[in-house]
Amino acid sequence: MSNNMEKRIEKIELDIKEIKDNHLSHIEEDMAVVKTNQQWLMKFFWIVATASVAGLITGIINLMIK
């Protein structure tokens, strides 16, 4: 009976290890997607911010010229 119990415990430990390994790989994939999305958002923000500052400077220069 003890041998049977040890086998069951070993099987459970292997199952837990497999679940952890699979779960970690999914988390890493999800984090890669989030990081990529964050990079695109940051690029978009800098494009919008640069265009806004350029428009503001152009507006000030136009007011100074007139």
N, C-alpha and C positions, 0 to 999 in steps of 0.2 A: 504494500500500500504506500509506503514511503517513497519507493521508486516512481510510482505513478504520479504522486504529488510533485516530485521534483521535475518530472517531465512536463507537467502542466505549468509549473512556475517558469521553467525555461522557455516554453512556448509563449507564455504571456509576456515575458521579458523581450523576446524577439519581436513579438507583435508591437509592443510599445516602442521599441527602437525603430522599427519600420515606419510607424506612424509619425514619430518625431522627424525622421529623415525626410519623409514625403512632405510633411507640413512645413519644414524649414525651406525646402526648395520652392514651395508655392509662395511663401512670404518673400523670399528673395526676388522672385519674378514680379510680384506685386510692387515691391519697393523700386525695382528697375523702371516699371511703368510710371510710377508716381514721380520718380526723379526726372524722367524724360518729359513728362507733362509740366513739371515745375520749371525745367529749363526753357521750354517753349513759352510759358507764361512770363518768365523773366525777360526773355528776348522781346516779346510783344510789349511789355511794360517799358523797356528801354527805348524801343522804336517810338512809342506814343509819347513818352517823356521828351525825347529829343525833338520830335516834330513840334510839340507844344512850345518848348523853349525857343526853337527857331522861329516859330510864328510870332511869339511874344517879342523877340528881338526885332524881327522885321516890322512889326506894328509900331514899336517905339521909334525905329529909324524913320518910318514913313511920317510919324507925327512930328519928328524933329525937322524933316525936310520941308514940310508944308508950313 
